[in-house]
Amino acid sequence: MIDPIGFKPGTVSGQSKVNVEKVDAAQAARRPADSRTAPQVESDVRALAAQMAEAPPVDRERVQQIKRAIEQGQFPIVPARIADRLIAASFNWVSQK
């Protein structure tokens, strides 16, 4: 049986996985300031956003694993979990509008 669908770290066009770390205020104060200026940071962010927009955030290997598991009857389909996630998603969509 394969792992159920869940949150997985993503990649950006072949780059390594994005690591997110929790930082408290004291840690942030001890870190050296970024030497880049605001326009440089903004251009970097725009370039990254454009790169990410070029391709959908899809892990093709993971999709193939799920398809194979469904075909073989090994994928854990739990209708109640699917319904709960659809309802949660609809509430999230309504709150953003």
Backbone bond lengths (Angstrom), bond angles and torsions (degrees), N, CA, C in turn:
res aa  C-N    CA-C-N  psi(-1)  N-CA   C-N-CA  omega(-1)  CA-C   N-CA-C  phi
1 M - - - 1.437 - - 1.522 108.25 -
2 I 1.322 117.89 143.33 1.460 120.53 179.35 1.516 110.05 -97.37
3 D 1.322 115.50 166.64 1.459 120.86 179.01 1.524 109.83 -64.49
4 P 1.325 117.89 142.08 1.453 119.68 175.62 1.520 110.53 -67.78
5 I 1.312 115.13 163.92 1.459 120.57 179.64 1.516 108.83 -62.20
6 G 1.299 116.69 137.37 1.455 121.52 178.60 1.512 109.38 -161.59
7 F 1.293 116.42 -170.97 1.448 120.94 179.94 1.520 109.51 -80.60
8 K 1.312 116.37 129.75 1.456 122.39 179.65 1.526 108.02 -127.59
9 P 1.339 118.62 144.92 1.460 119.92 175.10 1.520 109.83 -61.53
10 G 1.301 117.78 140.66 1.455 121.44 -177.40 1.511 112.60 -102.04
11 T 1.311 115.74 173.74 1.449 121.80 175.50 1.513 108.43 -127.08
12 V 1.314 115.59 159.24 1.448 121.37 177.86 1.513 107.21 -117.13
13 S 1.310 117.11 102.52 1.460 123.64 177.53 1.527 112.82 43.16
14 G 1.316 115.71 56.68 1.443 120.37 174.47 1.520 115.34 85.34
15 Q 1.330 118.39 -4.95 1.454 119.63 177.80 1.518 109.08 -72.97
16 S 1.300 116.36 164.89 1.462 120.04 -179.03 1.519 110.52 -67.63
17 K 1.315 115.25 168.25 1.459 120.83 -178.07 1.518 110.73 -62.56
18 V 1.320 114.33 146.94 1.454 120.81 -179.69 1.522 108.17 -83.62
19 N 1.312 116.94 124.03 1.458 121.49 178.34 1.519 109.32 -101.05
20 V 1.305 115.66 128.71 1.454 121.27 178.09 1.512 107.16 -114.77
21 E 1.309 116.35 126.27 1.451 119.55 -179.23 1.521 109.18 -119.95
22 K 1.313 114.53 149.06 1.454 119.81 176.11 1.523 108.03 -82.84
23 V 1.335 116.15 132.37 1.454 121.06 -179.35 1.520 107.89 -128.90
24 D 1.312 116.42 126.63 1.458 118.51 176.27 1.527 109.16 -87.65
25 A 1.317 117.34 173.39 1.457 121.99 -175.59 1.524 111.79 -61.88
26 A 1.321 117.94 -37.61 1.466 120.80 -179.10 1.525 111.28 -66.01
27 Q 1.339 116.60 -40.35 1.468 119.72 177.56 1.517 110.56 -65.25
28 A 1.316 116.63 -41.31 1.466 120.49 -179.30 1.517 110.96 -63.76
29 A 1.320 117.48 -37.25 1.460 120.94 -179.74 1.525 111.67 -68.36
30 R 1.328 118.17 -31.16 1.462 121.81 -179.43 1.522 113.28 -78.91
31 R 1.322 117.06 -18.21 1.470 119.57 -178.32 1.523 110.85 -74.23
32 P 1.331 117.16 145.05 1.469 119.02 176.51 1.520 110.23 -68.90
33 A 1.308 115.18 149.34 1.466 120.31 179.91 1.520 109.76 -67.82
34 D 1.321 116.49 148.58 1.462 122.08 177.79 1.525 108.29 -68.87
35 S 1.312 116.37 131.34 1.462 119.83 -176.87 1.526 112.68 -80.12
36 R 1.333 117.54 -8.28 1.460 119.85 -179.61 1.522 109.92 -78.92
37 T 1.306 116.24 151.10 1.470 120.53 177.55 1.520 108.91 -86.33
38 A 1.322 115.84 166.00 1.464 121.09 -178.47 1.536 111.86 -58.34
39 P 1.339 119.54 -44.79 1.480 117.82 178.34 1.527 113.35 -62.25
40 Q 1.343 117.37 -34.58 1.463 119.99 177.83 1.521 110.52 -66.52
41 V 1.313 116.63 -43.85 1.459 120.87 179.04 1.517 109.74 -62.73
42 E 1.338 116.51 -43.86 1.464 120.40 -179.82 1.526 111.16 -62.13
43 S 1.330 117.61 -41.91 1.466 119.79 179.30 1.526 110.64 -66.82
44 D 1.347 117.01 -36.18 1.462 120.33 176.59 1.525 110.57 -63.63
45 V 1.315 116.10 -42.78 1.466 120.55 179.87 1.522 110.49 -65.19
46 R 1.315 116.73 -42.39 1.474 119.97 178.54 1.524 111.01 -62.87
47 A 1.323 116.92 -41.57 1.461 120.78 179.37 1.529 110.59 -64.16
48 L 1.322 116.97 -42.30 1.457 120.78 178.29 1.527 110.88 -65.02
49 A 1.339 117.14 -41.41 1.464 120.61 178.61 1.529 110.75 -63.37
50 A 1.312 117.51 -41.13 1.464 120.67 178.33 1.521 110.83 -64.77
51 Q 1.316 116.57 -40.43 1.471 121.21 178.84 1.527 110.43 -64.17
52 M 1.319 117.22 -41.94 1.459 120.74 -179.85 1.526 111.72 -69.52
53 A 1.321 117.65 -30.96 1.458 121.58 -178.93 1.524 112.66 -74.06
54 E 1.329 117.48 -17.66 1.460 120.79 -178.64 1.526 112.96 -65.82
55 A 1.298 117.18 -33.10 1.457 120.53 -176.83 1.523 109.63 -133.24
56 P 1.318 117.00 146.18 1.466 118.78 178.73 1.528 110.52 -68.46
57 P 1.331 116.96 150.75 1.463 120.17 -179.58 1.526 111.36 -78.67
58 V 1.330 115.63 71.57 1.461 120.76 -175.60 1.519 109.43 -121.37
59 D 1.315 115.23 129.89 1.460 121.21 174.33 1.529 105.94 -91.88
60 R 1.316 116.21 96.10 1.470 121.10 -173.87 1.528 112.48 -59.43
61 E 1.329 117.54 -37.23 1.466 120.27 179.02 1.523 110.01 -64.28
62 R 1.323 117.13 -40.99 1.464 121.06 179.09 1.533 110.48 -64.88
63 V 1.319 117.15 -39.73 1.465 121.08 177.32 1.523 110.16 -61.17
64 Q 1.330 117.11 -43.18 1.460 120.59 179.41 1.527 111.23 -64.84
65 Q 1.344 117.23 -39.34 1.464 120.46 177.58 1.525 110.59 -61.11
66 I 1.316 116.58 -43.60 1.468 120.99 -179.23 1.525 110.25 -66.16
67 K 1.334 117.35 -42.92 1.470 120.29 178.87 1.533 111.10 -60.32
68 R 1.341 115.87 -45.00 1.470 119.36 179.18 1.529 111.09 -62.29
69 A 1.326 116.37 -42.32 1.467 120.46 -179.76 1.526 111.17 -63.97
70 I 1.328 117.19 -39.73 1.472 120.51 178.33 1.523 109.80 -64.84
71 E 1.337 116.82 -45.15 1.460 120.89 179.59 1.527 111.89 -60.49
72 Q 1.336 116.74 -35.82 1.463 121.50 -178.30 1.527 112.68 -88.41
73 G 1.328 116.56 -0.58 1.460 120.60 179.62 1.517 113.82 72.24
74 Q 1.329 117.28 24.78 1.458 121.22 -177.79 1.517 113.49 -107.10
75 F 1.315 118.07 0.27 1.462 119.83 -178.11 1.522 109.59 -88.81
76 P 1.336 117.30 127.29 1.473 120.03 -177.07 1.523 111.83 -75.02
77 I 1.319 116.71 98.85 1.463 121.25 178.22 1.521 107.45 -97.59
78 V 1.330 115.53 116.66 1.458 121.98 -179.46 1.530 107.04 -117.71
79 P 1.344 117.44 102.65 1.471 120.17 -176.21 1.526 113.77 -54.38
80 A 1.316 118.74 -38.04 1.468 120.94 -179.34 1.533 110.88 -63.75
81 R 1.338 116.76 -40.14 1.469 120.40 178.72 1.522 110.56 -66.47
82 I 1.322 116.84 -40.95 1.464 120.78 178.56 1.521 109.89 -62.63
83 A 1.326 117.14 -45.17 1.461 121.25 179.25 1.526 110.80 -62.26
84 D 1.320 117.14 -43.73 1.470 120.50 179.26 1.524 111.34 -60.20
85 R 1.311 116.65 -42.68 1.475 119.57 -178.97 1.521 111.74 -70.07
86 L 1.335 117.45 -35.46 1.465 119.85 176.16 1.522 110.80 -65.11
87 I 1.324 116.68 -42.59 1.461 120.37 178.65 1.532 110.02 -64.46
88 A 1.316 117.40 -44.60 1.463 120.82 178.84 1.528 110.70 -61.46
89 A 1.319 116.75 -40.83 1.464 120.17 179.06 1.520 110.76 -64.93
90 S 1.332 117.69 -39.43 1.459 119.49 -179.45 1.528 110.64 -66.20
91 F 1.343 118.01 -36.98 1.466 120.56 176.55 1.518 109.96 -65.89
92 N 1.310 117.53 -38.99 1.447 121.61 178.38 1.524 110.62 -64.34
93 W 1.321 117.67 -41.06 1.462 121.23 179.23 1.524 110.77 -65.42
94 V 1.328 116.67 -40.77 1.468 120.24 -178.59 1.529 109.96 -65.98
95 S 1.316 118.47 -40.65 1.461 121.13 -176.78 1.530 112.15 -69.52
96 Q 1.338 117.97 -23.45 1.470 120.42 -179.88 1.509 112.98 -82.13
97 K 1.322 117.65 -17.58 1.474 120.14 -177.08 1.485 112.61 -80.88
